[in-house]
Amino acid sequence: MTTPDIWKKSSYSGGGEGNACVEVAFRRDCTAIRDSKAPSRGGLSVPLSAFAAFIGALKERQGHLA
């Protein structure tokens, strides 16, 4: 039996219904990513280390833009 994913939406998901972003679900060995406006269309999964590097690069870039 598999447990359902718990999807989390970014705090930067915009106004209105808050559906203008992506959602992520953290699994044992990967991070799943999907479009919050069309979750049934599928998504992609990336290794945890790749997702962590991606988020780190975004945070570093944000620091340079401040």
VORO-429116 format. One record per residue: x, y, z of N, C-alpha, C, O in turn; residue number from 1; residue in one letter. Coordinates in pm, whole numbers. Layout:
<nodes>
<<X Y Z> <X Y Z> <X Y Z> <X Y Z> NUM 'A'>
...
</nodes>
This chain:
<nodes>
<<84 -119 0> <0 0 0> <88 125 0> <183 134 78> 1 'M'>
<<58 219 -87> <134 343 -91> <56 453 -21> <-67 452 -20> 2 'T'>
<<129 546 36> <64 659 101> <50 772 -1> <137 788 -86> 3 'T'>
<<-56 850 6> <-73 959 -90> <30 1069 -65> <75 1090 48> 4 'P'>
<<66 1136 -172> <160 1248 -159> <93 1364 -87> <-27 1386 -100> 5 'D'>
<<172 1436 -13> <126 1560 50> <190 1673 -29> <310 1698 -19> 6 'I'>
<<108 1740 -107> <157 1847 -194> <161 1979 -119> <68 2013 -46> 7 'W'>
<<270 2053 -138> <286 2183 -74> <302 2289 -181> <374 2270 -279> 8 'K'>
<<234 2400 -161> <239 2510 -255> <330 2620 -201> <338 2641 -80> 9 'K'>
<<398 2686 -289> <487 2795 -251> <412 2907 -180> <295 2931 -209> 10 'S'>
<<479 2974 -89> <419 3091 -25> <413 3208 -123> <350 3310 -94> 11 'S'>
<<478 3195 -237> <476 3297 -342> <377 3261 -452> <401 3293 -568> 12 'Y'>
<<268 3197 -418> <175 3147 -519> <80 3253 -572> <-10 3221 -650> 13 'S'>
<<95 3376 -532> <14 3484 -587> <-119 3502 -518> <-155 3428 -426> 14 'G'>
<<-191 3602 -564> <-320 3634 -505> <-431 3549 -563> <-407 3447 -626> 15 'G'>
<<-551 3593 -540> <-667 3520 -591> <-678 3383 -529> <-674 3369 -406> 16 'G'>
<<-690 3282 -611> <-703 3146 -563> <-569 3084 -525> <-564 2972 -474> 17 'E'>
<<-461 3156 -550> <-329 3105 -513> <-285 2986 -595> <-216 2898 -544> 18 'G'>
<<-324 2982 -723> <-290 2865 -804> <-190 2898 -915> <-182 2824 -1014> 19 'N'>
<<-117 3006 -901> <-24 3048 -1005> <119 3004 -971> <210 3086 -972> 20 'A'>
<<137 2878 -942> <271 2831 -910> <280 2680 -924> <188 2614 -974> 21 'C'>
<<389 2628 -879> <406 2483 -878> <385 2431 -737> <390 2507 -639> 22 'V'>
<<362 2302 -728> <351 2234 -600> <458 2126 -596> <497 2073 -699> 23 'E'>
<<505 2096 -476> <605 1990 -460> <556 1890 -355> <482 1924 -263> 24 'V'>
<<600 1767 -372> <574 1661 -275> <708 1592 -252> <774 1550 -347> 25 'A'>
<<747 1581 -128> <874 1518 -94> <853 1371 -67> <778 1332 23> 26 'F'>
<<919 1290 -146> <911 1145 -132> <1041 1095 -72> <1134 1172 -47> 27 'R'>
<<1048 966 -48> <1166 908 16> <1293 932 -65> <1398 962 -7> 28 'R'>
<<1286 919 -197> <1407 927 -279> <1405 1034 -387> <1499 1045 -466> 29 'D'>
<<1299 1115 -391> <1291 1220 -492> <1194 1329 -449> <1123 1316 -349> 30 'C'>
<<1192 1435 -527> <1095 1542 -509> <1007 1544 -633> <1057 1548 -745> 31 'T'>
<<877 1540 -614> <781 1545 -724> <735 1689 -741> <713 1760 -642> 32 'A'>
<<721 1732 -866> <684 1870 -897> <570 1866 -997> <573 1789 -1093> 33 'I'>
<<468 1950 -975> <356 1958 -1069> <303 2100 -1077> <330 2182 -989> 34 'R'>
<<229 2129 -1182> <165 2258 -1203> <40 2264 -1116> <-47 2177 -1126> 35 'D'>
<<31 2364 -1032> <-84 2372 -942> <-215 2401 -1016> <-323 2374 -964> 36 'S'>
<<-205 2456 -1136> <-326 2485 -1214> <-379 2361 -1286> <-497 2356 -1321> 37 'K'>
<<-293 2261 -1306> <-334 2140 -1378> <-268 2018 -1316> <-188 1951 -1383> 38 'A'>
<<-298 1986 -1191> <-230 1877 -1123> <-252 1739 -1185> <-168 1651 -1170> 39 'P'>
<<-361 1721 -1254> <-388 1590 -1313> <-310 1565 -1442> <-311 1454 -1494> 40 'S'>
<<-243 1666 -1493> <-164 1651 -1616> <-31 1583 -1591> <45 1559 -1685> 41 'R'>
<<-2 1553 -1469> <124 1487 -1439> <229 1587 -1393> <200 1705 -1372> 42 'G'>
<<348 1540 -1380> <456 1625 -1333> <588 1558 -1360> <601 1475 -1450> 43 'G'>
<<685 1594 -1281> <816 1532 -1295> <873 1505 -1158> <835 1568 -1059> 44 'L'>
<<966 1413 -1154> <1034 1379 -1029> <1183 1396 -1049> <1238 1357 -1152> 45 'S'>
<<1248 1455 -951> <1392 1475 -957> <1455 1421 -829> <1390 1420 -724> 46 'V'>
<<1580 1377 -836> <1647 1331 -715> <1652 1442 -609> <1659 1560 -643> 47 'P'>
<<1648 1403 -482> <1649 1501 -374> <1770 1594 -383> <1757 1714 -361> 48 'L'>
<<1887 1539 -416> <2008 1621 -423> <1998 1726 -533> <2045 1838 -515> 49 'S'>
<<1938 1692 -646> <1922 1788 -756> <1825 1899 -717> <1848 2015 -748> 50 'A'>
<<1717 1863 -649> <1620 1964 -606> <1684 2058 -503> <1662 2179 -508> 51 'F'>
<<1761 2003 -410> <1828 2086 -309> <1926 2182 -376> <1935 2298 -337> 52 'A'>
<<2000 2135 -476> <2094 2222 -548> <2019 2333 -622> <2064 2447 -626> 53 'A'>
<<1905 2298 -682> <1823 2396 -753> <1773 2505 -659> <1785 2624 -690> 54 'F'>
<<1719 2466 -545> <1670 2564 -447> <1785 2649 -394> <1770 2770 -377> 55 'I'>
<<1900 2588 -369> <2017 2663 -325> <2059 2768 -426> <2093 2880 -389> 56 'G'>
<<2058 2732 -554> <2093 2827 -659> <1993 2941 -667> <2031 3056 -690> 57 'A'>
<<1865 2911 -649> <1764 3016 -649> <1785 3113 -533> <1774 3235 -551> 58 'L'>
<<1814 3060 -415> <1837 3145 -298> <1961 3232 -318> <1963 3349 -280> 59 'K'>
<<2065 3174 -379> <2187 3251 -403> <2160 3363 -504> <2206 3476 -486> 60 'E'>
<<2086 3331 -608> <2052 3432 -709> <1968 3544 -647> <1990 3662 -676> 61 'R'>
<<1873 3507 -562> <1790 3607 -496> <1875 3700 -411> <1849 3820 -406> 62 'Q'>
<<1976 3646 -345> <2065 3728 -265> <2143 3828 -348> <2172 3938 -302> 63 'G'>
<<2178 3791 -470> <2251 3881 -559> <2162 3989 -616> <2211 4095 -655> 64 'H'>
<<2032 3964 -623> <1939 4062 -679> <1890 4162 -576> <1833 4265 -613> 65 'L'>
<<1911 4133 -448> <1860 4221 -342> <1939 4348 -331> <1909 4432 -246> 66 'A'>
</nodes>
